[in-house]
Amino acid sequence: MGPARRFQWPLLLVWAAAAGTGSAQGVQTENVTVAEGGVAEITCRLHQYDGSIVVLQNPARQTLFFNGTRALKDERFQLEEFSPRRVRIKLSDARLDDEGGYFCQLYTEDTHHQIATLTVLGVDSRQENGKVWSVASTVRFQVDRKDDGGIVTCEAQNAALPPGHSKQTQYVLDVQYSPTARIHASQAVVREGDTLVLTCAVTGNPRPGQIRWSRGNESLPERAEAVAETLTLPGLTSLDNGTYTCEAGNKHGQARAPYVLVVYDPGAVVEAQTSVPYAIVGGILALLVFLIICVLVGMVWCSVRQKGSYLTHEASGLDEQGEAREAFLNGGDGHKRKEEFFI
């Protein structure tokens, strides 16, 4: 049910709405009553104003004026007076949705605020038939889907009724709107062999008619059971994977909601997890074999290099080269001898 709306008509009303003064240190306001389409004046009285910031806000807490400067672009609100003693604004063409509390805030070392309540009354039409008066009143306001089911109350009082009594009549709002849809799954993780239940939650006024289930460009599994807003999928397998959609509509429009089904296969996950260590071990072994081969090739190359590297020297005439070479000279027998010195 939406919120109840209550309207009271001035010509049938005993109470006067201009009283109800609230006061607080620094700020004082008065409540205001105005007929729809009329002009309302909202006044904030300031006490011992020292030039601090003064802010006026509407019932939606949007700032209308900040220290005399317009903040909200609504030309129906005009600043009539801004003085050290009083701030006064005028609202033209008052509407029912203007009704509510207007905030007057004074920012000094301590913040002071008061609320001026604005009441907007519906417009009456009167007819006189002798001593009998007929009074009719019309109210207009914008509604949306959250107002569907809300209650509007019309209340009247006059001197013929006992004090404190009134006559009331109520009307339940019937706000029609296009549907919305959303799918709820019976479980978050879906495994092979499980039974999954999908529920299509639909709202709309008038209530959407038949709910239709589909799966992408494929037909629903043969095991699937679709009953109104519920789709049951028993004995799931990976073949059931896909995007499932529920669709509903009324005379105001259509609504669709998708659900992506991915069936969890424990065997495939375990196989993938166990294959990882084998791959790592295989890679390590291959690297070790490669390193061993590189070491062996290096050793062979060094061995060949050492066996084939030597220098040839003539033995005669080398007595001045030191002790190492003197070992290869055997005196002056008059002929040359070729010696090999291995380095």
Residue pairs with C-beta under 8 A, 6 or more apart in sequence:
1 149
1 150
1 151
2 146
2 147
2 148
2 149
2 150
2 151
2 173
2 175
3 147
3 150
4 150
4 151
4 152
4 153
5 141
5 150
5 151
5 152
5 153
6 152
6 153
6 155
7 121
7 122
7 137
7 139
7 152
7 153
7 154
7 155
8 121
8 155
9 121
9 122
9 124
9 135
9 137
9 154
9 155
9 156
10 33
10 35
10 121
10 124
11 124
11 126
11 135
12 135
12 156
12 157
12 158
13 156
13 157
14 157
14 158
14 159
16 33
17 31
17 32
17 33
17 119
18 30
18 31
18 32
18 33
19 30
19 31
20 30
20 31
20 117
21 28
21 29
21 30
21 31
22 28
22 29
22 31
22 114
22 115
23 114
24 112
24 113
24 114
25 47
25 110
25 112
26 46
26 47
26 48
26 49
26 106
26 108
26 110
26 112
27 44
27 45
27 46
27 47
27 104
27 105
27 106
27 112
27 113
27 114
28 44
28 45
28 47
28 114
29 42
29 43
29 44
29 45
29 102
29 104
29 114
29 115
29 116
30 43
30 116
31 116
31 117
31 118
31 119
32 40
32 41
32 42
32 116
32 117
32 118
32 119
33 118
33 119
33 120
33 121
34 40
34 91
34 94
34 118
34 119
34 120
34 121
35 94
35 120
35 121
35 122
35 123
36 94
36 95
36 96
36 120
36 121
36 122
36 123
36 139
37 93
37 94
37 123
38 94
39 90
39 91
39 92
39 93
39 94
40 90
40 91
40 94
40 98
40 118
40 120
41 80
41 88
41 89
41 90
41 91
42 56
42 88
42 89
42 90
42 91
42 102
42 116
42 118
43 86
43 87
43 88
43 116
44 54
44 56
44 86
44 87
44 88
44 104
44 114
44 116
45 85
45 86
46 54
46 84
46 85
46 86
46 87
46 106
49 84
49 85
49 106
50 108
51 84
52 106
52 107
52 108
53 66
53 67
53 106
53 107
54 65
54 67
54 68
54 82
54 87
54 104
54 105
54 106
54 107
55 63
55 65
55 66
55 67
55 103
55 104
55 105
55 107
56 63
56 64
56 65
56 87
56 89
56 102
56 103
56 104
56 105
57 63
57 64
57 102
57 103
57 105
58 64
58 72
58 98
58 100
58 102
58 103
59 98
59 99
59 100
59 101
59 102
59 118
60 100
61 103
62 71
62 72
63 71
63 72
64 70
64 71
64 72
64 74
64 77
64 89
64 102
65 71
65 77
65 79
65 82
65 87
65 89
67 82
68 79
68 82
68 87
70 77
70 79
76 91
76 92
76 93
77 89
77 90
77 91
78 89
78 90
78 92
79 87
79 88
79 89
80 88
80 89
80 90
81 87
81 88
87 104
91 98
91 118
94 118
94 120
95 120
96 120
96 122
96 139
96 140
96 141
97 141
97 142
98 118
98 120
99 118
99 119
99 120
100 117
100 118
101 115
101 116
101 117
101 118
102 115
102 116
102 117
102 118
103 113
103 114
103 115
104 113
104 114
104 115
104 116
105 111
105 112
105 113
106 112
106 113
122 137
122 138
122 139
123 137
123 138
124 135
124 136
124 137
125 135
125 136
125 137
125 138
126 133
126 134
126 135
126 136
127 133
127 134
127 135
127 136
128 134
135 156
137 154
139 152
143 150
143 173
143 175
144 175
144 177
145 175
145 177
145 205
147 173
147 175
148 173
148 174
148 175
148 176
148 177
148 205
149 172
149 173
149 175
150 172
150 173
150 175
151 170
151 171
151 172
151 173
152 170
152 171
152 172
152 173
153 168
153 169
153 170
154 168
154 169
154 170
154 171
155 166
155 167
155 168
156 166
156 167
156 168
157 165
157 166
157 167
161 167
174 205
175 205
176 205
176 206
176 252
177 204
177 205
177 252
178 204
178 250
178 252
178 253
178 254
178 255
179 202
179 203
179 204
179 208
179 248
179 249
179 250
179 252
179 253
179 254
179 255
180 202
180 203
180 204
180 255
181 200
181 201
181 202
181 246
181 247
181 248
181 255
181 256
181 257
182 200
182 201
182 257
183 198
183 199
183 200
183 201
183 244
183 246
183 257
183 258
183 259
184 198
184 199
184 201
185 196
185 197
185 198
185 199
185 259
186 195
186 196
186 197
186 198
186 199
187 194
187 196
189 264
190 196
190 236
190 261
190 262
190 263
190 264
191 236
191 263
191 264
191 265
191 266
192 236
192 237
192 238
192 263
192 264
192 265
192 266
193 235
193 236
194 236
195 232
195 233
195 234
195 235
195 236
196 232
196 233
196 236
196 261
197 230
197 231
197 232
197 233
198 230
198 231
198 232
198 233
198 244
198 246
198 259
199 229
199 230
199 231
200 211
200 213
200 229
200 230
200 231
200 246
200 248
200 257
201 229
202 208
202 211
202 229
202 246
202 248
202 255
204 248
204 250
204 252
204 255
205 250
206 250
206 251
207 250
208 248
208 249
208 250
208 255
209 248
209 249
209 250
210 248
211 228
211 229
211 246
211 247
211 248
212 246
212 247
212 248
213 220
213 224
213 226
213 231
213 244
213 245
213 246
213 247
214 220
214 244
214 245
214 247
215 221
215 242
215 243
215 244
215 245
216 242
216 243
216 245
218 242
220 226
220 231
221 233
221 239
221 240
223 233
223 234
223 235
224 231
224 232
224 233
225 231
225 232
225 234
226 232
229 246
231 244
231 246
233 240
233 261
236 263
237 263
238 263
238 265
240 261
240 263
241 261
241 262
241 263
242 260
242 261
243 258
243 259
243 260
243 261
244 258
244 259
244 260
244 261
245 256
245 257
245 258
245 259
246 256
246 257
247 254
247 255
247 256
247 257
248 254
248 255
249 255
309 343
310 340
310 341
310 342
310 343
311 341
311 343
312 338
312 340
312 341
313 325
313 328
313 339
313 340
313 341
314 336
314 338
314 339
315 328
315 329
315 330
315 336
315 337
315 338
315 339
316 329
316 336
316 337
318 325
318 326
318 328
318 329
319 325
319 326
319 329
325 341
328 339
328 341
330 337
